[in-house]
């Protein structure tokens, strides 16, 4: 069930990274917004890694529970 959350999070992180790269190289965007967008993209990437690790841990725990009950 949590695989869908992981897929959506990765998709949003990819979109945010694309927006961050665009704003970083766009001269019309103020410097403060460039920094905030870049920081948010990095923060979101770290969150996605955390969600992926949690998803793996949850899957391992489910397998352990199934193994113990059978």
C-alpha positions as CSV (number, residue, x, y, z in Angstrom):
1,X,0.0,0.0,0.0
2,X,2.8,2.4,0.8
3,X,4.4,1.8,-2.6
4,X,1.9,4.3,-4.1
5,X,3.0,7.0,-1.6
6,X,6.6,6.3,-2.5
7,X,5.9,6.6,-6.2
8,X,4.0,9.9,-5.8
9,X,6.7,11.3,-3.6
10,X,9.4,10.5,-6.1
11,X,7.3,12.0,-8.9
12,X,6.8,15.2,-7.0
13,X,10.5,15.3,-6.1
14,X,11.4,15.0,-9.8
15,X,9.0,17.8,-10.7
16,X,10.4,20.0,-7.9
17,X,14.0,19.3,-9.0
18,X,13.1,20.3,-12.5
19,X,11.6,23.5,-11.3
20,X,14.6,24.1,-9.1
21,X,17.0,23.6,-12.0
22,X,14.9,26.0,-14.1
23,X,14.8,28.7,-11.5
24,X,18.5,28.3,-10.7
25,X,19.4,29.2,-14.3
26,X,16.6,31.7,-15.0
27,X,17.8,35.3,-14.9
28,X,14.3,36.7,-14.3
29,X,13.9,34.9,-11.0
30,X,15.2,36.9,-8.0
31,X,18.2,35.5,-6.2
32,X,16.3,34.9,-2.9
33,X,13.7,32.7,-4.7
34,X,16.5,30.8,-6.5
35,X,18.0,29.9,-3.1
36,X,14.7,29.0,-1.5
37,X,13.8,26.8,-4.5
38,X,17.1,25.0,-4.5
39,X,17.0,24.5,-0.7
40,X,13.4,23.1,-1.0
41,X,14.5,20.7,-3.8
42,X,17.4,19.4,-1.7
43,X,15.1,19.0,1.3
44,X,12.5,17.1,-0.7
45,X,15.2,14.8,-2.1
46,X,16.3,14.0,1.5
47,X,12.7,13.3,2.4
48,X,12.3,11.0,-0.5
49,X,15.3,9.0,0.6
50,X,13.9,8.8,4.1
51,X,10.5,7.6,2.8
52,X,12.3,5.0,0.6
53,X,14.2,3.7,3.7
54,X,11.0,3.6,5.7
55,X,9.2,1.8,3.0
56,X,12.0,-0.9,2.8
57,X,11.9,-1.3,6.6
58,X,8.1,-1.7,6.6
59,X,8.3,-4.3,3.8
60,X,11.0,-6.2,5.8
61,X,8.8,-6.0,8.9
62,X,5.8,-7.4,7.1
63,X,7.9,-10.3,5.7
64,X,9.1,-11.0,9.3
65,X,5.6,-11.0,10.6
66,X,4.4,-13.3,7.9
67,X,7.3,-15.7,8.5
68,X,6.6,-15.8,12.2
69,X,2.9,-16.5,11.8
70,X,3.4,-19.4,9.4
